[in-house]
Amino acid sequence: MPELTEAQRLLLGLGGPGLFMALTALGTAIAVVALERLAPGLGLVDHPGGRKDHDAPVPVVGDIALVVVLIGAVFLADRPPVPPFFLAAAGILVVVSVLDDWNGLHHMPRFVAQAIAVLVMVWGAGVELRSVGDLLGWRTIGLSVLAVPVTVFAVVGVINSVNMIDGMDGLAGSVSLVSLAWLGVAASLSGLSAQAGLAWMLCGGLAGFLLFNLRLPWQPRARVFLGDAGSTLLGFAIAWLAIDLTQGPGRVMPPIAALWVAALPLADTLSLMARRRSRGQSPFRPDREHIHHFLLARGFSVSGALAVLVVASVALGAVGVLGWRLGVPEPVLFYALASLFLTYHFAMKDAWARLHPFGFTGPPSSVARET
């Protein structure tokens, strides 16, 4: 039998999850509609005020809808794509995020809970960053005794980068959908059906949620928000899949290629934290200097800014996945990504200084979002 081409393998890998994605999208949409009506009575509503720009209460139910889909997949599918330890770790993150939504926790308890969830991932599921690949062109760099702390640091970093970019209608969901889709493609091309199933299931769930979170011709503002639990869960899922696809027997995708898939939120978060530190501020201090705030301040509409960032996310993921499939050396991908991060940081630092030479005053108040 002749060997399948790359395109044939990808189409075969995508053919199976198509119906599954449609069902999870439908399930999420139904859950959102039901929870939207229950939200006021359950206190799951984000009210205007503070740094928030929406002018009416908005239900925060996207995170619960996604969790409902995860649980439903476990109980209804013959071979559920959700690993038990993934669900356990996600449960920890969701509970703490809900408590944060209700009581406004300090960032340290959140970090501790996130670290515990990562330890469940490492010690329960065996998903661990044991090597970062051949980044420098000398040899593969193993982490040995540093594997667990580096895994915790990396996953917590991805979780918070997705959480921090969640600042505009449809942004976190759309960027996460792109990242998870690229990881689904990578898993399908690698023949890792379980990982592909998880990625495509989450993509379907996000598609169902985004129907109510995007600005559309019949929907001028988001009807529902994702919530911190949702953005935290998505960041964790992206990190879990990125590590699971690059570590262990049968894994051929290099870690640096997977890092490109999450490059947009990571670059934005690292640059923002560095700029805060340069001003003598806490790197965790909330502000409005994210990339989407910059685009809005330069006159982009919310939909226009979202389109720019989604296209950028698609392009960055393509560099990683296609670079891997085309055999681009790992050091080339690493130095290119490092150069991109540095260029982005100094470009944004200079751009904000030019835009507001006497201090940052914030973008126009047209940003409708949950923080």
N, C-alpha and C positions, 0 to 999 in steps of 0.2 A: 504493500500500500504506500503511495507516495506521501512524503512528509508534507504536513500542512504549512501553508504560508503564514506569516505574521497576521495578515488581515483575516484569514480564515479562522485562525485560533481565537482571535479577538471576537469575531462575530459569533462563534460557537460559545465563547465564554459569556457573551452578553445575551445570547438568545434565551438561556434558561431563566435569568433573573428578571426578564422583562415583565412577565405576568406578576411575579412576586413584588416588584417595585410598584406596579399599578395598584396592587392590593394594599400595600403598606401606605401608599399615598392616599388612597380612598379611606383607609382606616384612620389615618391621622386627621384628614379633613373632617370626618364624622366626629372624632373625639374633640376637635377644636370647636365645632359648632355646639356640641353638647356642653362643653366646659365654659364656653363663652357666656352661655345663659346662666350657669351656676356660679360664675366667678364673683359677682357682687356679694352673694350670700356667704361665700367661702372666704371673703377678704382677699381674693386674688386679683386685685385691681391696682394699677399704678396711677396715682393721682398727680396732677400737675404741681409744679413748684420746684424751687431750688434751681439746679442746673437743667432741669427737664424742660423741654420745649413744646411738648404736646399740651393742648389747651383743654383737654377733656379726659376723664378717666378712661383707661384702656385696660382690658382684661390681660393678665399675664398668665397664659395657659399653654403656651407653646411647649414649654419644658415638660409639663405633665402629659400632654398629648404624645410626645415622643417616647416617654417612659411607658405609656399604655401600649404603644406599638411594640416596644421591646418585650414587654411581658406577654403580650398576645402572641408574638412570634414563638416564644418559648413553649407556650401551652398548646398552640394550634398547629404548628408545623411538625411534619414527621421527623425531619432532621433540622431542628432550629439552628440558625446561624449565630445565635447569641451565646457565647461561652458563659457557663454559670458564674465564673469568677469575674467576667466583665460586668455581668448584671449586679453582682455583689459590690464591686468597686463603684459602679455607677450609682447604686443605692446610697452609698456613703456620701458621694458628692452631691447628690440631689437633696438629701436630708439637710446637710449643712448649708447648702445654698438657699434652701427655703427658710431656714432659721435666720440666715443673713438678710433675706428679703424682709422678714418680719421684724427683726430686732437690730439690724445693722451691726454685724459682728466686726471686730477688729480684723485686720488682714492676717494676723498670726494664726488665730484658730482656723481660718480657711486654709492656710498653707499646711497646717498640721493635718487637717482632714484630707487634703489632696495628697500629701505624702503617704498617709495610711492607705489610701486607695491605690496608689502606685505600688506599695508593698504587697497588697493583695494581688495585683497584676503580676508582680515578680515572683513571689513565693507560692502563690496559688496556681497561676496559669503558666508560669515559667517564661513569660514574655519579658525579656531583659536585654538591655543594650550591652552586649558583651564585647563588641568591636565597633569602631567607627570607620573601618575600612582603610584603604591606602590613600589617605588624604594628601600626603606630602610626596608621594612617588618613590618612597624608600621601601616600605613594606606595610603589611596590614597592622594597624595599631589596635592591640587588644587592651581591654580595660582591667582584666584580672580582678583584684580586690576592690577596685574602684567601680566595678560594674553597677552595683546597687545604688550608691550615692549619685553616680552620674545619671543613671536611669531616672531616679527621683527628680533630680534637678532638671533634666531635659523635659520630662513629661509635665511637671509643674509649670515650666516655662511655656510650653505649648498651650496648656490649659488657660493660663492667664493672658496669653497673647490673643487667643480667640475671644476671651471674655472682654478684654480691653478694646477690641475693635468693634464690639457690639454697640455702636453708637448712632445708627441711622436705620431707618426703615429698610428691612430686607438685607442689610449688609452682612451681618454675621452668618445668617442662614445661607445666603448666596455664596459667600466665600467658602464656607464649610462644605456646601454641596459640591463646589468645584474640586476642592481638595479630596473629598471622599470619592468623587467620581474618578479622579486620576488614580487614587489608590485602588479602586475597584478594577480599573483597566490593568494596573500593574499586577494585581492578584490573579486576574483572569489569564493574562499572558504567562504568568508563572505556574499556572495549573493549580493554584491554591483555592479550591472551591469554597472552603469554609470562610476564609478571610474575604473572598469576593462576595459571598452571600451577606456577610455583615455590612460591608461597604454599600452594596446596592440596596439593602434594606433601609439603611439610614438615609441614603439618597432619596428613596421613595418617601420616607417619612418627612424629610425636609421639603420635598416638592409639595406635599399636601399642606404643610404648615405655611409655606411661602405664598400660597394662594390667598392667605388672609393677612400676610405681613408686608407684602409688596405694595407699592403704589401703582394702581392699575386704572385704566380709563373709567371703570365703574366703582373705583375705590380710591378716592383721593388721598387717604391716609391709612396707615396700618390699622386693621381691626383688632388685632391681638399682638402682644409682644412675646418674645421668647423667654425672657427671664434669665437671671444669673445661673439657675440650675441647668437651663438648656444650653447656654453658651459654654458652661463648664463641661457638660456632658459631651458636647461636640468636640471641644479641644481634647478631651481625654480619648475619645474614639479615634481621632486623627492620629494622636501620638501612639496609641495601642497598635493600630494597623501599620503605621510607619515602621515601628520596631518589629512587629511580628512578621512583616514582609521582608525584612532585611537580616534577620538573625536566625541562626539554626540550620539544620540539615535541609537541603533542597532550596534554600533561599539564594537567589542569584542577583537580586536588586541591591546595589550598594547603598549604605545609609545616606550618603551625600545626595543621591538622586531623590530619595524620599524627602529630604530636607527642603528641596526646591518646591515641593508640593505645598508646604506651609510657609513659604518665604515671605509672602505679603504681610500677614499679621505679625510674624516674627520680626521682620525689618522695622515695621512701624513701632512695635513695642520696645525693641532695643534702642532705637533712636530716641523715642520719647523719654525713656527712663534716663538715658545719657544726658539729654538736654535738661531734664529736671535736676539731675545731680550737678551739672555745670552751673546752675543758678543757685546751688546750695539748698535745694528743696528735696524732700523725700521722693524717691523714685515711684512711690505708690500714691503720691498726692494727685487727686483727680484734677483734670483740667480739660481744655478743649483745643488741643493741638495735635490731634490725630490727623492722618492723611485725608480722611473724609471731611474734617473741619476745614482743612486748607482748601480743598476743592470747592467747598461751599463758599468760603470767604473770597475765592477768586471768581465767583459768579455762576458756578455750576448749579443746576437744579439738583434736588435729591436724586431723581431718576438718572440724570446725567452723570453725577458723581458715582452712583452705583454702577452704571454701565462701564465707566472707565476702570473701576476697581475690579469688576468681574472679569473684564478682558485681560487686565494685568495678571490676575490670579490664574486664568487659563493659560496665558503665555508662560508664566513662571513654572507651572506644573508641567507644561509641555517640554520645557528645557530639561527638567529632571528625568521624566519618563522616556522621552524620545532620545535624550542623550545617552541614557542607559542602554536602550535597545539598539542604538547605532554604534555602541562601543566607544563612546567618548571616555577618555581616561578619567578616573576619579579625581586626580589632582587638578585637572582642567576644570571640572565641575566645582571643586572646592574653591580654587582661587577665583573663579568667576563669581561664585556666590559671595565670597568675602569682599570682593571688589564692589559688587552690587550693594551690599549692606553699607559699606563705607561711603560710597557715592551717594546713596539715598540719605544717609545721616547728614552729611555736610550740605547736601543740596537743600534738604528740608530746614536745617538750621539757618542757612543763608536766606531761604525763601521767606521764612517767618520774620526774620530780622528786617527784610526789605518791606514786607507787607505791613508790619507794625514796628517801626523804628523806635518808638517811645514806649514800647511795652505791649504785650498781647491783650487785645480787647475782645477776642472771640469772633466767631463767624456770625453771619446773619442768623436771626432767630427762626429761620425757616426750617431748621433741622427738627424733624419730629422723631423722637426716639425715646428710649426707655431709661436713659440715665441723665 
